[in-house]
Amino acid sequence: MAAIPKIAAATVKMLIGGQWREGEKTYEVRDPYRGEVVARAPESSLKDLDDALDAIRRLRVGGVIVNGTSTWRTDQLAYGGIKASGIGREGPKFAIRDMTDERLVVFNL
């Protein structure tokens, strides 16, 4: 069996308000198989959270994930673009609306 090459540990940065920044502290991310450090992730501070909330208030987007990645998803939440991006919203509420033909029927008795 061929030897598995070692991975150089990288320090990851946070993207807040369009700027990449390092955390005041970092914690080690370990490969569960080998136990080796594969990355050093930044630890967010309250100042980072305040800056993230300020950025969120300025954004006009369909969704924002703080302290996570775009691979995280829960089907109860609405997803999709706003303004001229995307083709609409996703999620149970919007799927039902998209698959329903709303009609008005008036009886004049």
N, CA, C and O of each residue as an XYZ file, in Angstrom:
436
protein
N       0.845     -1.178      0.000
C       0.000      0.000      0.000
C       0.887      1.238      0.000
O       1.847      1.319      0.767
N       0.572      2.189     -0.849
C       1.362      3.413     -0.967
C       1.167      4.296      0.252
O       0.093      4.335      0.853
N       2.220      4.996      0.598
C       2.141      5.916      1.737
C       1.273      7.115      1.372
O       1.314      7.616      0.248
N       0.491      7.559      2.343
C      -0.354      8.733      2.142
C       0.487      9.966      2.432
O       1.079     10.067      3.507
N       0.552     10.910      1.489
C       1.400     12.093      1.713
C       0.862     12.955      2.850
O      -0.347     13.036      3.071
N       1.782     13.596      3.565
C       1.384     14.501      4.640
C       0.801     15.781      4.062
O       1.195     16.230      2.986
N      -0.130     16.351      4.783
C      -0.769     17.598      4.371
C      -0.186     18.721      5.216
O      -0.118     18.606      6.440
N       0.231     19.797      4.577
C       0.738     20.951      5.310
C      -0.446     21.695      5.928
O      -1.408     22.030      5.236
N      -0.367     21.950      7.230
C      -1.448     22.651      7.926
C      -1.492     24.107      7.490
O      -0.477     24.802      7.526
N      -2.663     24.564      7.081
C      -2.853     25.949      6.657
C      -3.688     26.685      7.686
O      -4.551     26.091      8.333
N      -3.435     27.972      7.838
C      -4.269     28.796      8.707
C      -5.362     29.422      7.851
O      -5.078     30.124      6.881
N      -6.593     29.165      8.211
C      -7.753     29.639      7.460
C      -8.133     31.024      7.972
O      -7.980     31.321      9.156
N      -8.631     31.869      7.068
C      -9.068     33.213      7.453
C     -10.582     33.318      7.368
O     -11.238     32.494      6.731
N     -11.130     34.340      8.017
C     -12.567     34.617      7.996
C     -12.845     35.695      6.956
O     -12.056     36.627      6.797
N     -13.962     35.571      6.251
C     -14.406     36.606      5.315
C     -15.544     37.364      5.985
O     -16.634     36.823      6.170
N     -15.291     38.606      6.345
C     -16.290     39.440      7.034
C     -16.377     40.774      6.320
O     -15.387     41.502      6.237
N     -17.545     41.100      5.808
C     -17.752     42.380      5.144
C     -16.862     42.559      3.930
O     -16.454     43.679      3.621
N     -16.553     41.459      3.227
C     -15.733     41.533      2.027
C     -14.240     41.566      2.290
O     -13.455     41.721      1.354
N     -13.829     41.425      3.545
C     -12.404     41.458      3.889
C     -12.008     40.157      4.571
O     -12.711     39.662      5.452
N     -10.864     39.609      4.148
C     -10.320     38.414      4.791
C      -9.532     38.844      6.016
O      -8.711     39.758      5.938
N      -9.775     38.194      7.143
C      -9.038     38.535      8.358
C      -8.749     37.296      9.179
O      -9.468     36.298      9.120
N      -7.680     37.390      9.942
C      -7.297     36.297     10.830
C      -7.983     36.491     12.170
O      -8.311     37.618     12.543
N      -8.201     35.417     12.887
C      -8.762     35.501     14.224
C      -7.686     35.815     15.244
O      -6.500     35.600     14.991
N      -8.098     36.326     16.405
C      -7.130     36.584     17.469
C      -6.532     35.274     17.955
O      -5.359     35.221     18.323
N      -7.336     34.219     17.959
C      -6.892     32.892     18.357
C      -7.256     31.921     17.241
O      -8.123     32.210     16.417
N      -6.592     30.770     17.217
C      -6.946     29.707     16.279
C      -7.068     28.399     17.050
O      -6.528     28.254     18.147
N      -7.774     27.466     16.467
C      -7.812     26.122     17.042
C      -7.459     25.119     15.954
O      -7.660     25.369     14.766
N      -6.931     23.985     16.383
C      -6.445     22.986     15.450
C      -7.588     22.144     14.889
O      -8.507     21.758     15.611
N      -7.512     21.869     13.590
C      -8.441     20.949     12.928
C      -7.619     19.705     12.601
O      -6.626     19.781     11.878
N      -8.040     18.556     13.141
C      -7.265     17.328     12.997
C      -7.924     16.335     12.053
O      -9.148     16.210     12.010
N      -7.101     15.643     11.309
C      -7.544     14.525     10.484
C      -7.937     13.398     11.439
O      -7.090     12.922     12.196
N      -9.196     12.960     11.424
C      -9.617     11.941     12.392
C      -8.930     10.591     12.186
O      -8.854      9.794     13.122
N      -8.437     10.324     10.997
C      -7.782      9.042     10.729
C      -6.359      9.023     11.270
O      -5.962      8.090     11.967
N      -5.600     10.060     10.944
C      -4.192     10.097     11.341
C      -3.941     10.890     12.623
O      -2.906     10.722     13.269
N      -4.882     11.746     12.985
C      -4.685     12.574     14.165
C      -3.782     13.767     13.922
O      -3.446     14.485     14.864
N      -3.380     13.993     12.680
C      -2.497     15.113     12.354
C      -3.289     16.408     12.197
O      -4.457     16.391     11.809
N      -2.644     17.524     12.501
C      -3.250     18.833     12.301
C      -3.239     19.128     10.801
O      -2.181     19.115     10.172
N      -4.419     19.394     10.226
C      -4.519     19.694      8.798
C      -4.833     21.171      8.545
O      -4.660     21.663      7.430
N      -5.290     21.869      9.572
C      -5.581     23.296      9.418
C      -5.650     23.939     10.793
O      -5.774     23.268     11.818
N      -5.567     25.243     10.779
C      -5.793     26.032     11.990
C      -6.917     27.006     11.659
O      -6.764     27.877     10.803
N      -8.035     26.853     12.336
C      -9.214     27.666     12.055
C      -9.282     28.847     13.016
O      -8.941     28.712     14.191
N      -9.721     30.005     12.522
C      -9.801     31.179     13.386
C     -10.979     31.077     14.355
O     -12.026     30.512     14.039
N     -10.776     31.633     15.524
C     -11.860     31.711     16.499
C     -12.442     33.117     16.430
O     -11.710     34.101     16.542
N     -13.745     33.211     16.248
C     -14.403     34.515     16.127
C     -14.509     35.187     17.484
O     -14.667     34.525     18.510
N     -14.420     36.513     17.474
C     -14.595     37.302     18.687
C     -15.927     38.046     18.609
O     -16.600     38.008     17.579
N     -16.304     38.712     19.681
C     -17.530     39.516     19.667
C     -17.409     40.666     18.671
O     -18.409     41.054     18.067
N     -16.221     41.215     18.487
C     -15.998     42.267     17.494
C     -16.258     41.712     16.098
O     -16.859     42.390     15.264
N     -15.808     40.480     15.836
C     -16.068     39.852     14.538
C     -17.567     39.690     14.321
O     -18.066     39.917     13.218
N     -18.288     39.296     15.371
C     -19.736     39.142     15.262
C     -20.409     40.478     14.981
O     -21.306     40.551     14.141
N     -19.991     41.533     15.670
C     -20.551     42.863     15.413
C     -20.306     43.287     13.972
O     -21.197     43.830     13.318
N     -19.095     43.037     13.478
C     -18.770     43.381     12.089
C     -19.601     42.565     11.110
O     -20.048     43.088     10.090
N     -19.814     41.272     11.416
C     -20.640     40.419     10.551
C     -22.084     40.911     10.528
O     -22.706     40.935      9.466
N     -22.626     41.301     11.676
C     -24.004     41.812     11.731
C     -24.129     43.127     10.968
O     -25.134     43.355     10.294
N     -23.119     43.998     11.065
C     -23.133     45.239     10.286
C     -23.138     44.936      8.789
O     -23.864     45.572      8.026
N     -22.323     43.960      8.371
C     -22.282     43.580      6.948
C     -23.622     43.014      6.502
O     -24.083     43.316      5.401
N     -24.254     42.196      7.340
C     -25.551     41.604      7.002
C     -26.604     42.691      6.802
O     -27.426     42.597      5.891
N     -26.582     43.709      7.638
C     -27.552     44.805      7.508
C     -27.404     45.537      6.178
O     -28.385     46.045      5.634
N     -26.176     45.593      5.652
C     -25.932     46.292      4.385
C     -26.219     45.424      3.164
O     -26.448     45.950      2.075
N     -26.208     44.105      3.330
C     -26.388     43.198      2.191
C     -27.841     43.144      1.741
O     -28.760     43.229      2.556
N     -28.037     43.003      0.440
C     -29.374     42.778     -0.116
C     -29.310     41.463     -0.886
O     -29.251     41.440     -2.115
N     -29.322     40.365     -0.123
C     -29.177     39.029     -0.693
C     -30.264     38.115     -0.150
O     -30.965     38.461      0.801
N     -30.397     36.945     -0.762
C     -31.415     35.986     -0.359
C     -31.103     35.269      0.938
O     -32.025     34.817      1.618
N     -29.839     35.148      1.304
C     -29.487     34.450      2.536
C     -28.038     34.679      2.906
O     -27.197     34.938      2.044
N     -27.750     34.580      4.196
C     -26.398     34.731      4.717
C     -26.173     33.622      5.733
O     -27.034     33.363      6.574
N     -25.022     32.966      5.661
C     -24.652     31.955      6.653
C     -23.460     32.496      7.422
O     -22.411     32.776      6.842
N     -23.624     32.643      8.728
C     -22.546     33.134      9.582
C     -21.947     31.932     10.300
O     -22.664     31.118     10.882
N     -20.629     31.837     10.248
C     -19.893     30.782     10.946
C     -20.227     29.398     10.399
O     -20.326     28.433     11.157
N     -20.400     29.306      9.092
C     -20.674     28.027      8.449
C     -20.312     28.103      6.982
O     -19.689     29.065      6.534
N     -20.707     27.084      6.236
C     -20.393     27.041      4.815
C     -21.662     26.923      3.997
O     -22.736     26.651      4.532
N     -21.534     27.129      2.703
C     -22.693     27.058      1.817
C     -23.189     25.629      1.620
O     -24.228     25.421      0.994
N     -22.467     24.646      2.140
C     -22.934     23.258      2.034
C     -23.951     22.923      3.120
O     -24.603     21.881      3.051
N     -24.095     23.793      4.124
C     -25.070     23.565      5.180
C     -26.454     23.930      4.665
O     -26.616     24.940      3.980
N     -27.451     23.116      4.989
C     -28.797     23.382      4.491
C     -29.829     22.710      5.398
O     -29.613     21.608      5.902
N     -30.925     23.385      5.587
C     -32.082     22.781      6.221
C     -33.285     23.120      5.355
O     -33.457     24.271      4.952
N     -34.105     22.141      5.070
C     -35.184     22.342      4.101
C     -36.285     23.282      4.584
O     -37.097     23.732      3.776
N     -36.333     23.586      5.869
C     -37.376     24.487      6.356
C     -37.093     25.943      5.998
O     -38.002     26.773      6.016
N     -35.861     26.254      5.680
C     -35.503     27.633      5.368
C     -35.672     27.920      3.886
O     -35.558     27.027      3.046
N     -35.938     29.155      3.586
C     -36.058     29.577      2.188
C     -34.672     29.830      1.619
O     -33.821     30.426      2.279
N     -34.449     29.379      0.403
C     -33.183     29.596     -0.289
C     -33.471     30.247     -1.618
O     -34.598     30.186     -2.109
N     -32.487     30.860     -2.199
C     -32.629     31.422     -3.531
C     -32.315     32.898     -3.547
O     -32.133     33.538     -2.512
N     -32.259     33.413     -4.754
C     -31.862     34.793     -4.941
C     -33.010     35.772     -4.817
O     -34.185     35.404     -4.837
N     -32.631     37.017     -4.690
C     -33.591     38.117     -4.741
C     -33.106     39.067     -5.828
O     -32.030     38.864     -6.391
N     -33.857     40.061     -6.118
C     -33.552     41.001     -7.200
C     -33.455     40.228     -8.506
O     -34.358     39.449     -8.813
N     -32.394     40.414     -9.288
C     -32.292     39.783    -10.605
C     -31.492     38.483    -10.573
O     -31.149     37.953    -11.629
N     -31.186     37.959     -9.384
C     -30.390     36.740     -9.324
C     -31.282     35.525     -9.117
O     -32.320     35.611     -8.461
N     -30.879     34.416     -9.667
C     -31.600     33.169     -9.453
C     -32.926     33.125    -10.183
O     -33.247     34.009    -10.977
N     -33.686     32.089     -9.903
C     -34.991     31.908    -10.545
C     -36.100     31.895     -9.515
O     -37.193     31.400     -9.791
N     -35.846     32.421     -8.351
C     -36.871     32.441     -7.320
C     -36.359     31.836     -6.028
O     -35.152     31.706     -5.821
N     -37.286     31.470     -5.167
C     -36.944     30.945     -3.852
C     -37.187     29.447     -3.811
O     -37.978     28.911     -4.588
N     -36.489     28.769     -2.885
C     -36.659     27.339     -2.685
C     -37.120     27.082     -1.257
O     -36.965     27.937     -0.385
N     -37.677     25.923     -1.024
C     -38.146     25.521      0.287
C     -39.586     25.066      0.182
O     -40.249     25.339     -0.818
N     -40.087     24.367      1.215
C     -41.439     23.803      1.141
C     -42.527     24.821      0.811
O     -43.366     24.561     -0.052
N     -42.529     25.962      1.473
C     -43.556     26.982      1.237
C     -43.549     27.424     -0.223
O     -44.603     27.547     -0.846
N     -42.360     27.663     -0.763
C     -42.247     28.165     -2.123
C     -42.485     27.062     -3.148
O     -42.990     27.330     -4.238
N     -42.122     25.811     -2.806
C     -42.386     24.691     -3.714
C     -43.889     24.483     -3.876
O     -44.368     24.263     -4.988
N     -44.629     24.552     -2.779
C     -46.089     24.396     -2.846
C     -46.691     25.524     -3.675
O     -47.565     25.293     -4.511
N     -46.222     26.735     -3.440
C     -46.727     27.880     -4.207
C     -46.431     27.715     -5.693
O     -47.290     27.989     -6.530
N     -45.215     27.269     -6.027
C     -44.836     27.097     -7.434
C     -45.621     25.986     -8.120
O     -45.843     26.041     -9.330
N     -46.043     24.978     -7.358
C     -46.771     23.850     -7.953
C     -48.280     24.023     -7.880
O     -49.027     23.110     -8.231
N     -48.728     25.175     -7.431
C     -50.155     25.441     -7.291
C     -50.580     26.501     -8.306
O     -49.906     27.515     -8.486
N     -51.699     26.247     -8.959
C     -52.296     27.251     -9.837
C     -53.362     27.978     -9.042
O     -54.427     27.425     -8.768
N     -53.082     29.203     -8.676
C     -54.058     29.984     -7.928
C     -55.074     30.538     -8.900
O     -54.723     31.092     -9.942
N     -56.352     30.380     -8.542
C     -57.426     30.882     -9.412
C     -58.501     31.541     -8.574
O     -58.691     31.205     -7.405
N     -59.177     32.447     -9.163
C     -60.275     33.132     -8.508
C     -61.572     32.692     -9.176
O     -61.688     32.729    -10.401
N     -62.544     32.279     -8.374
C     -63.845     31.899     -8.886
C     -64.878     32.745     -8.153
O     -64.902     32.778     -6.923
N     -65.730     33.431     -8.914
C     -66.754     34.287     -8.333
C     -68.127     33.749     -8.743
O     -68.394     33.522     -9.923
N     -68.990     33.551     -7.742
C     -70.380     33.145     -8.009
C     -71.275     34.349     -7.719
O     -71.259     34.878     -6.608
N     -72.034     34.773     -8.683
C     -72.986     35.849     -8.502
C     -74.364     35.203     -8.410
O     -74.983     34.904     -9.431
N     -74.840     34.991     -7.192
C     -76.113     34.262     -7.011
C     -77.259     35.170     -6.791
O     -78.388     34.710     -6.623
